[in-house]
């Protein structure tokens, strides 16, 4: 999985819903810094975290996993 592509998709979906990184972090019970690291392709979320992210961002998990 390409961390940069995944991060870009998370950011785009988050911005579409007019959420800040902090908003998203609070909704999935994570730190804002973690969201930043995902979006910048520095680290990958666990599958469990990605499922939470996809629910909050109203996208199927497969949307984030597709290349």
PDB file of N, CA, C and O in Angstrom:
ATOM      1  N   UNK A   1       0.848  -1.187   0.000  1.00  0.00           N
ATOM      2  CA  UNK A   1       0.000   0.000   0.000  1.00  0.00           C
ATOM      3  C   UNK A   1       0.892   1.248   0.000  1.00  0.00           C
ATOM      4  O   UNK A   1       1.846   1.347   0.771  1.00  0.00           O
ATOM      5  N   UNK A   2       0.566   2.171  -0.859  1.00  0.00           N
ATOM      6  CA  UNK A   2       1.330   3.406  -0.973  1.00  0.00           C
ATOM      7  C   UNK A   2       0.828   4.414   0.070  1.00  0.00           C
ATOM      8  O   UNK A   2      -0.297   4.904  -0.017  1.00  0.00           O
ATOM      9  N   UNK A   3       1.669   4.709   1.043  1.00  0.00           N
ATOM     10  CA  UNK A   3       1.295   5.589   2.153  1.00  0.00           C
ATOM     11  C   UNK A   3       0.933   6.993   1.666  1.00  0.00           C
ATOM     12  O   UNK A   3       0.017   7.617   2.202  1.00  0.00           O
ATOM     13  N   UNK A   4       1.641   7.488   0.659  1.00  0.00           N
ATOM     14  CA  UNK A   4       1.368   8.841   0.146  1.00  0.00           C
ATOM     15  C   UNK A   4      -0.009   8.908  -0.505  1.00  0.00           C
ATOM     16  O   UNK A   4      -0.763   9.853  -0.275  1.00  0.00           O
ATOM     17  N   UNK A   5      -0.342   7.886  -1.332  1.00  0.00           N
ATOM     18  CA  UNK A   5      -1.654   7.864  -1.999  1.00  0.00           C
ATOM     19  C   UNK A   5      -2.775   7.742  -0.972  1.00  0.00           C
ATOM     20  O   UNK A   5      -3.797   8.421  -1.071  1.00  0.00           O
ATOM     21  N   UNK A   6      -2.576   6.882   0.001  1.00  0.00           N
ATOM     22  CA  UNK A   6      -3.577   6.696   1.046  1.00  0.00           C
ATOM     23  C   UNK A   6      -3.790   8.011   1.798  1.00  0.00           C
ATOM     24  O   UNK A   6      -4.926   8.418   2.042  1.00  0.00           O
ATOM     25  N   UNK A   7      -2.709   8.658   2.156  1.00  0.00           N
ATOM     26  CA  UNK A   7      -2.788   9.922   2.882  1.00  0.00           C
ATOM     27  C   UNK A   7      -3.526  10.993   2.100  1.00  0.00           C
ATOM     28  O   UNK A   7      -4.316  11.755   2.658  1.00  0.00           O
ATOM     29  N   UNK A   8      -3.259  11.042   0.801  1.00  0.00           N
ATOM     30  CA  UNK A   8      -3.920  12.028  -0.050  1.00  0.00           C
ATOM     31  C   UNK A   8      -5.432  11.783  -0.071  1.00  0.00           C
ATOM     32  O   UNK A   8      -6.221  12.726  -0.007  1.00  0.00           O
ATOM     33  N   UNK A   9      -5.825  10.510  -0.161  1.00  0.00           N
ATOM     34  CA  UNK A   9      -7.250  10.165  -0.180  1.00  0.00           C
ATOM     35  C   UNK A   9      -7.917  10.528   1.149  1.00  0.00           C
ATOM     36  O   UNK A   9      -9.042  11.028   1.164  1.00  0.00           O
ATOM     37  N   UNK A  10      -7.230  10.280   2.254  1.00  0.00           N
ATOM     38  CA  UNK A  10      -7.789  10.633   3.567  1.00  0.00           C
ATOM     39  C   UNK A  10      -7.996  12.147   3.637  1.00  0.00           C
ATOM     40  O   UNK A  10      -9.044  12.621   4.075  1.00  0.00           O
ATOM     41  N   UNK A  11      -6.985  12.895   3.201  1.00  0.00           N
ATOM     42  CA  UNK A  11      -7.077  14.355   3.269  1.00  0.00           C
ATOM     43  C   UNK A  11      -8.219  14.879   2.400  1.00  0.00           C
ATOM     44  O   UNK A  11      -9.001  15.721   2.843  1.00  0.00           O
ATOM     45  N   UNK A  12      -8.315  14.389   1.181  1.00  0.00           N
ATOM     46  CA  UNK A  12      -9.371  14.847   0.268  1.00  0.00           C
ATOM     47  C   UNK A  12     -10.753  14.560   0.865  1.00  0.00           C
ATOM     48  O   UNK A  12     -11.624  15.430   0.868  1.00  0.00           O
ATOM     49  N   UNK A  13     -10.947  13.339   1.368  1.00  0.00           N
ATOM     50  CA  UNK A  13     -12.241  12.968   1.952  1.00  0.00           C
ATOM     51  C   UNK A  13     -12.551  13.821   3.179  1.00  0.00           C
ATOM     52  O   UNK A  13     -13.699  14.211   3.395  1.00  0.00           O
ATOM     53  N   UNK A  14     -11.536  14.106   3.975  1.00  0.00           N
ATOM     54  CA  UNK A  14     -11.721  14.928   5.186  1.00  0.00           C
ATOM     55  C   UNK A  14     -12.119  16.354   4.809  1.00  0.00           C
ATOM     56  O   UNK A  14     -13.040  16.919   5.398  1.00  0.00           O
ATOM     57  N   UNK A  15     -11.433  16.930   3.837  1.00  0.00           N
ATOM     58  CA  UNK A  15     -11.706  18.301   3.416  1.00  0.00           C
ATOM     59  C   UNK A  15     -13.104  18.405   2.781  1.00  0.00           C
ATOM     60  O   UNK A  15     -13.796  19.408   2.959  1.00  0.00           O
ATOM     61  N   UNK A  16     -13.512  17.361   2.038  1.00  0.00           N
ATOM     62  CA  UNK A  16     -14.853  17.345   1.433  1.00  0.00           C
ATOM     63  C   UNK A  16     -15.941  17.496   2.498  1.00  0.00           C
ATOM     64  O   UNK A  16     -16.985  18.097   2.249  1.00  0.00           O
ATOM     65  N   UNK A  17     -15.687  16.947   3.679  1.00  0.00           N
ATOM     66  CA  UNK A  17     -16.662  17.026   4.767  1.00  0.00           C
ATOM     67  C   UNK A  17     -16.413  18.228   5.684  1.00  0.00           C
ATOM     68  O   UNK A  17     -17.048  18.371   6.728  1.00  0.00           O
ATOM     69  N   UNK A  18     -15.486  19.076   5.276  1.00  0.00           N
ATOM     70  CA  UNK A  18     -15.164  20.287   6.030  1.00  0.00           C
ATOM     71  C   UNK A  18     -14.747  19.971   7.475  1.00  0.00           C
ATOM     72  O   UNK A  18     -15.151  20.652   8.418  1.00  0.00           O
ATOM     73  N   UNK A  19     -13.933  18.926   7.619  1.00  0.00           N
ATOM     74  CA  UNK A  19     -13.416  18.548   8.936  1.00  0.00           C
ATOM     75  C   UNK A  19     -11.948  18.939   9.032  1.00  0.00           C
ATOM     76  O   UNK A  19     -11.215  18.876   8.045  1.00  0.00           O
ATOM     77  N   UNK A  20     -11.524  19.341  10.222  1.00  0.00           N
ATOM     78  CA  UNK A  20     -10.103  19.580  10.454  1.00  0.00           C
ATOM     79  C   UNK A  20      -9.462  18.253  10.863  1.00  0.00           C
ATOM     80  O   UNK A  20     -10.157  17.280  11.153  1.00  0.00           O
ATOM     81  N   UNK A  21      -8.149  18.229  10.881  1.00  0.00           N
ATOM     82  CA  UNK A  21      -7.453  17.022  11.366  1.00  0.00           C
ATOM     83  C   UNK A  21      -7.860  16.752  12.811  1.00  0.00           C
ATOM     84  O   UNK A  21      -8.030  15.598  13.205  1.00  0.00           O
ATOM     85  N   UNK A  22      -8.014  17.795  13.585  1.00  0.00           N
ATOM     86  CA  UNK A  22      -8.406  17.652  14.991  1.00  0.00           C
ATOM     87  C   UNK A  22      -9.807  17.057  15.103  1.00  0.00           C
ATOM     88  O   UNK A  22     -10.050  16.191  15.943  1.00  0.00           O
ATOM     89  N   UNK A  23     -10.736  17.522  14.252  1.00  0.00           N
ATOM     90  CA  UNK A  23     -12.102  16.968  14.251  1.00  0.00           C
ATOM     91  C   UNK A  23     -12.070  15.468  13.988  1.00  0.00           C
ATOM     92  O   UNK A  23     -12.695  14.684  14.701  1.00  0.00           O
ATOM     93  N   UNK A  24     -11.333  15.085  12.956  1.00  0.00           N
ATOM     94  CA  UNK A  24     -11.249  13.669  12.591  1.00  0.00           C
ATOM     95  C   UNK A  24     -10.616  12.870  13.728  1.00  0.00           C
ATOM     96  O   UNK A  24     -11.102  11.798  14.089  1.00  0.00           O
ATOM     97  N   UNK A  25      -9.547  13.390  14.278  1.00  0.00           N
ATOM     98  CA  UNK A  25      -8.856  12.701  15.373  1.00  0.00           C
ATOM     99  C   UNK A  25      -9.795  12.467  16.558  1.00  0.00           C
ATOM    100  O   UNK A  25      -9.812  11.381  17.137  1.00  0.00           O
ATOM    101  N   UNK A  26     -10.570  13.483  16.912  1.00  0.00           N
ATOM    102  CA  UNK A  26     -11.497  13.344  18.043  1.00  0.00           C
ATOM    103  C   UNK A  26     -12.549  12.280  17.765  1.00  0.00           C
ATOM    104  O   UNK A  26     -12.904  11.504  18.652  1.00  0.00           O
ATOM    105  N   UNK A  27     -13.046  12.244  16.534  1.00  0.00           N
ATOM    106  CA  UNK A  27     -14.107  11.298  16.177  1.00  0.00           C
ATOM    107  C   UNK A  27     -13.626   9.847  16.195  1.00  0.00           C
ATOM    108  O   UNK A  27     -14.417   8.941  16.458  1.00  0.00           O
ATOM    109  N   UNK A  28     -12.347   9.618  15.919  1.00  0.00           N
ATOM    110  CA  UNK A  28     -11.837   8.238  15.929  1.00  0.00           C
ATOM    111  C   UNK A  28     -10.988   7.956  17.177  1.00  0.00           C
ATOM    112  O   UNK A  28     -10.346   6.911  17.286  1.00  0.00           O
ATOM    113  N   UNK A  29     -11.000   8.910  18.110  1.00  0.00           N
ATOM    114  CA  UNK A  29     -10.241   8.772  19.362  1.00  0.00           C
ATOM    115  C   UNK A  29      -8.750   8.546  19.106  1.00  0.00           C
ATOM    116  O   UNK A  29      -8.143   7.598  19.603  1.00  0.00           O
ATOM    117  N   UNK A  30      -8.190   9.456  18.311  1.00  0.00           N
ATOM    118  CA  UNK A  30      -6.759   9.417  17.997  1.00  0.00           C
ATOM    119  C   UNK A  30      -6.189  10.811  18.237  1.00  0.00           C
ATOM    120  O   UNK A  30      -6.912  11.731  18.620  1.00  0.00           O
ATOM    121  N   UNK A  31      -4.898  10.956  18.009  1.00  0.00           N
ATOM    122  CA  UNK A  31      -4.247  12.260  18.155  1.00  0.00           C
ATOM    123  C   UNK A  31      -4.207  12.954  16.791  1.00  0.00           C
ATOM    124  O   UNK A  31      -4.115  12.308  15.747  1.00  0.00           O
ATOM    125  N   UNK A  32      -4.278  14.285  16.832  1.00  0.00           N
ATOM    126  CA  UNK A  32      -4.204  15.058  15.587  1.00  0.00           C
ATOM    127  C   UNK A  32      -2.893  14.767  14.861  1.00  0.00           C
ATOM    128  O   UNK A  32      -2.851  14.717  13.632  1.00  0.00           O
ATOM    129  N   UNK A  33      -1.841  14.578  15.623  1.00  0.00           N
ATOM    130  CA  UNK A  33      -0.525  14.296  15.032  1.00  0.00           C
ATOM    131  C   UNK A  33      -0.562  13.003  14.203  1.00  0.00           C
ATOM    132  O   UNK A  33       0.097  12.903  13.167  1.00  0.00           O
ATOM    133  N   UNK A  34      -1.335  12.023  14.668  1.00  0.00           N
ATOM    134  CA  UNK A  34      -1.466  10.764  13.922  1.00  0.00           C
ATOM    135  C   UNK A  34      -2.127  11.009  12.574  1.00  0.00           C
ATOM    136  O   UNK A  34      -1.691  10.468  11.557  1.00  0.00           O
ATOM    137  N   UNK A  35      -3.180  11.823  12.562  1.00  0.00           N
ATOM    138  CA  UNK A  35      -3.876  12.136  11.307  1.00  0.00           C
ATOM    139  C   UNK A  35      -2.910  12.827  10.353  1.00  0.00           C
ATOM    140  O   UNK A  35      -2.873  12.513   9.164  1.00  0.00           O
ATOM    141  N   UNK A  36      -2.138  13.759  10.871  1.00  0.00           N
ATOM    142  CA  UNK A  36      -1.150  14.472  10.058  1.00  0.00           C
ATOM    143  C   UNK A  36      -0.146  13.489   9.447  1.00  0.00           C
ATOM    144  O   UNK A  36       0.205  13.599   8.272  1.00  0.00           O
ATOM    145  N   UNK A  37       0.308  12.534  10.254  1.00  0.00           N
ATOM    146  CA  UNK A  37       1.292  11.553   9.778  1.00  0.00           C
ATOM    147  C   UNK A  37       0.691  10.661   8.689  1.00  0.00           C
ATOM    148  O   UNK A  37       1.374  10.309   7.728  1.00  0.00           O
ATOM    149  N   UNK A  38      -0.582  10.299   8.837  1.00  0.00           N
ATOM    150  CA  UNK A  38      -1.254   9.498   7.796  1.00  0.00           C
ATOM    151  C   UNK A  38      -1.360  10.309   6.505  1.00  0.00           C
ATOM    152  O   UNK A  38      -1.019   9.825   5.426  1.00  0.00           O
ATOM    153  N   UNK A  39      -1.835  11.541   6.631  1.00  0.00           N
ATOM    154  CA  UNK A  39      -2.067  12.374   5.448  1.00  0.00           C
ATOM    155  C   UNK A  39      -0.776  12.717   4.715  1.00  0.00           C
ATOM    156  O   UNK A  39      -0.788  12.896   3.497  1.00  0.00           O
ATOM    157  N   UNK A  40       0.321  12.808   5.430  1.00  0.00           N
ATOM    158  CA  UNK A  40       1.601  13.139   4.799  1.00  0.00           C
ATOM    159  C   UNK A  40       2.380  11.907   4.354  1.00  0.00           C
ATOM    160  O   UNK A  40       3.505  12.015   3.868  1.00  0.00           O
ATOM    161  N   UNK A  41       1.769  10.728   4.526  1.00  0.00           N
ATOM    162  CA  UNK A  41       2.414   9.496   4.068  1.00  0.00           C
ATOM    163  C   UNK A  41       3.587   9.074   4.920  1.00  0.00           C
ATOM    164  O   UNK A  41       4.422   8.286   4.476  1.00  0.00           O
ATOM    165  N   UNK A  42       3.667   9.589   6.146  1.00  0.00           N
ATOM    166  CA  UNK A  42       4.775   9.243   7.041  1.00  0.00           C
ATOM    167  C   UNK A  42       4.521   7.895   7.710  1.00  0.00           C
ATOM    168  O   UNK A  42       5.443   7.109   7.929  1.00  0.00           O
ATOM    169  N   UNK A  43       3.246   7.643   8.032  1.00  0.00           N
ATOM    170  CA  UNK A  43       2.906   6.349   8.629  1.00  0.00           C
ATOM    171  C   UNK A  43       1.564   5.876   8.091  1.00  0.00           C
ATOM    172  O   UNK A  43       0.788   6.657   7.539  1.00  0.00           O
ATOM    173  N   UNK A  44       1.309   4.598   8.259  1.00  0.00           N
ATOM    174  CA  UNK A  44       0.049   4.002   7.810  1.00  0.00           C
ATOM    175  C   UNK A  44      -0.833   3.708   9.013  1.00  0.00           C
ATOM    176  O   UNK A  44      -0.344   3.256  10.047  1.00  0.00           O
ATOM    177  N   UNK A  45      -2.136   3.963   8.884  1.00  0.00           N
ATOM    178  CA  UNK A  45      -3.035   3.598   9.979  1.00  0.00           C
ATOM    179  C   UNK A  45      -3.204   2.078  10.033  1.00  0.00           C
ATOM    180  O   UNK A  45      -3.039   1.396   9.022  1.00  0.00           O
ATOM    181  N   UNK A  46      -3.528   1.560  11.195  1.00  0.00           N
ATOM    182  CA  UNK A  46      -3.852   0.139  11.283  1.00  0.00           C
ATOM    183  C   UNK A  46      -5.166  -0.069  10.534  1.00  0.00           C
ATOM    184  O   UNK A  46      -5.880   0.893  10.249  1.00  0.00           O
ATOM    185  N   UNK A  47      -5.479  -1.302  10.220  1.00  0.00           N
ATOM    186  CA  UNK A  47      -6.729  -1.593   9.529  1.00  0.00           C
ATOM    187  C   UNK A  47      -7.921  -1.152  10.388  1.00  0.00           C
ATOM    188  O   UNK A  47      -8.902  -0.612   9.877  1.00  0.00           O
ATOM    189  N   UNK A  48      -7.818  -1.391  11.687  1.00  0.00           N
ATOM    190  CA  UNK A  48      -8.883  -0.986  12.617  1.00  0.00           C
ATOM    191  C   UNK A  48      -9.091   0.535  12.563  1.00  0.00           C
ATOM    192  O   UNK A  48     -10.227   1.008  12.529  1.00  0.00           O
ATOM    193  N   UNK A  49      -8.005   1.283  12.555  1.00  0.00           N
ATOM    194  CA  UNK A  49      -8.085   2.742  12.481  1.00  0.00           C
ATOM    195  C   UNK A  49      -8.638   3.183  11.135  1.00  0.00           C
ATOM    196  O   UNK A  49      -9.437   4.117  11.066  1.00  0.00           O
ATOM    197  N   UNK A  50      -8.220   2.522  10.075  1.00  0.00           N
ATOM    198  CA  UNK A  50      -8.696   2.874   8.737  1.00  0.00           C
ATOM    199  C   UNK A  50     -10.203   2.651   8.618  1.00  0.00           C
ATOM    200  O   UNK A  50     -10.895   3.426   7.957  1.00  0.00           O
ATOM    201  N   UNK A  51     -10.705   1.612   9.245  1.00  0.00           N
ATOM    202  CA  UNK A  51     -12.157   1.355   9.247  1.00  0.00           C
ATOM    203  C   UNK A  51     -12.881   2.499   9.953  1.00  0.00           C
ATOM    204  O   UNK A  51     -13.923   2.958   9.484  1.00  0.00           O
ATOM    205  N   UNK A  52     -12.332   2.959  11.080  1.00  0.00           N
ATOM    206  CA  UNK A  52     -12.932   4.094  11.805  1.00  0.00           C
ATOM    207  C   UNK A  52     -12.906   5.351  10.939  1.00  0.00           C
ATOM    208  O   UNK A  52     -13.896   6.077  10.852  1.00  0.00           O
ATOM    209  N   UNK A  53     -11.774   5.598  10.308  1.00  0.00           N
ATOM    210  CA  UNK A  53     -11.623   6.766   9.440  1.00  0.00           C
ATOM    211  C   UNK A  53     -12.653   6.711   8.307  1.00  0.00           C
ATOM    212  O   UNK A  53     -13.308   7.711   8.009  1.00  0.00           O
ATOM    213  N   UNK A  54     -12.790   5.559   7.688  1.00  0.00           N
ATOM    214  CA  UNK A  54     -13.714   5.445   6.554  1.00  0.00           C
ATOM    215  C   UNK A  54     -15.157   5.676   6.980  1.00  0.00           C
ATOM    216  O   UNK A  54     -15.940   6.252   6.224  1.00  0.00           O
ATOM    217  N   UNK A  55     -15.519   5.235   8.180  1.00  0.00           N
ATOM    218  CA  UNK A  55     -16.888   5.472   8.673  1.00  0.00           C
ATOM    219  C   UNK A  55     -17.125   6.961   8.885  1.00  0.00           C
ATOM    220  O   UNK A  55     -18.154   7.493   8.467  1.00  0.00           O
ATOM    221  N   UNK A  56     -16.186   7.630   9.528  1.00  0.00           N
ATOM    222  CA  UNK A  56     -16.336   9.067   9.794  1.00  0.00           C
ATOM    223  C   UNK A  56     -16.363   9.859   8.487  1.00  0.00           C
ATOM    224  O   UNK A  56     -17.119  10.821   8.354  1.00  0.00           O
ATOM    225  N   UNK A  57     -15.536   9.453   7.526  1.00  0.00           N
ATOM    226  CA  UNK A  57     -15.446  10.185   6.267  1.00  0.00           C
ATOM    227  C   UNK A  57     -16.475   9.720   5.233  1.00  0.00           C
ATOM    228  O   UNK A  57     -16.494  10.202   4.100  1.00  0.00           O
ATOM    229  N   UNK A  58     -17.328   8.776   5.639  1.00  0.00           N
ATOM    230  CA  UNK A  58     -18.437   8.295   4.799  1.00  0.00           C
ATOM    231  C   UNK A  58     -17.975   7.740   3.457  1.00  0.00           C
ATOM    232  O   UNK A  58     -18.551   8.028   2.408  1.00  0.00           O
ATOM    233  N   UNK A  59     -16.926   6.943   3.522  1.00  0.00           N
ATOM    234  CA  UNK A  59     -16.392   6.275   2.325  1.00  0.00           C
ATOM    235  C   UNK A  59     -16.214   4.799   2.671  1.00  0.00           C
ATOM    236  O   UNK A  59     -15.930   4.465   3.821  1.00  0.00           O
ATOM    237  N   UNK A  60     -16.378   3.914   1.689  1.00  0.00           N
ATOM    238  CA  UNK A  60     -16.086   2.511   1.979  1.00  0.00           C
ATOM    239  C   UNK A  60     -14.577   2.341   2.218  1.00  0.00           C
ATOM    240  O   UNK A  60     -13.765   3.056   1.630  1.00  0.00           O
ATOM    241  N   UNK A  61     -14.221   1.410   3.068  1.00  0.00           N
ATOM    242  CA  UNK A  61     -12.795   1.195   3.361  1.00  0.00           C
ATOM    243  C   UNK A  61     -12.023   0.919   2.074  1.00  0.00           C
ATOM    244  O   UNK A  61     -10.868   1.325   1.939  1.00  0.00           O
ATOM    245  N   UNK A  62     -12.662   0.227   1.130  1.00  0.00           N
ATOM    246  CA  UNK A  62     -12.008  -0.109  -0.140  1.00  0.00           C
ATOM    247  C   UNK A  62     -11.585   1.147  -0.911  1.00  0.00           C
ATOM    248  O   UNK A  62     -10.628   1.103  -1.685  1.00  0.00           O
ATOM    249  N   UNK A  63     -12.285   2.257  -0.706  1.00  0.00           N
ATOM    250  CA  UNK A  63     -11.926   3.524  -1.372  1.00  0.00           C
ATOM    251  C   UNK A  63     -10.488   3.907  -1.026  1.00  0.00           C
ATOM    252  O   UNK A  63      -9.739   4.382  -1.880  1.00  0.00           O
ATOM    253  N   UNK A  64     -10.115   3.696   0.225  1.00  0.00           N
ATOM    254  CA  UNK A  64      -8.776   4.074   0.678  1.00  0.00           C
ATOM    255  C   UNK A  64      -7.721   3.042   0.272  1.00  0.00           C
ATOM    256  O   UNK A  64      -6.545   3.373   0.123  1.00  0.00           O
ATOM    257  N   UNK A  65      -8.150   1.797   0.095  1.00  0.00           N
ATOM    258  CA  UNK A  65      -7.202   0.734  -0.216  1.00  0.00           C
ATOM    259  C   UNK A  65      -6.935   0.581  -1.721  1.00  0.00           C
ATOM    260  O   UNK A  65      -5.899   0.048  -2.118  1.00  0.00           O
ATOM    261  N   UNK A  66      -7.857   1.044  -2.540  1.00  0.00           N
ATOM    262  CA  UNK A  66      -7.677   0.947  -3.999  1.00  0.00           C
ATOM    263  C   UNK A  66      -6.493   1.800  -4.434  1.00  0.00           C
ATOM    264  O   UNK A  66      -6.291   2.919  -3.964  1.00  0.00           O
ATOM    265  N   UNK A  67      -5.725   1.231  -5.343  1.00  0.00           N
ATOM    266  CA  UNK A  67      -4.553   1.975  -5.858  1.00  0.00           C
ATOM    267  C   UNK A  67      -4.951   3.005  -6.874  1.00  0.00           C
ATOM    268  O   UNK A  67      -4.095   3.714  -7.403  1.00  0.00           O
TER     269      UNK A  67
END
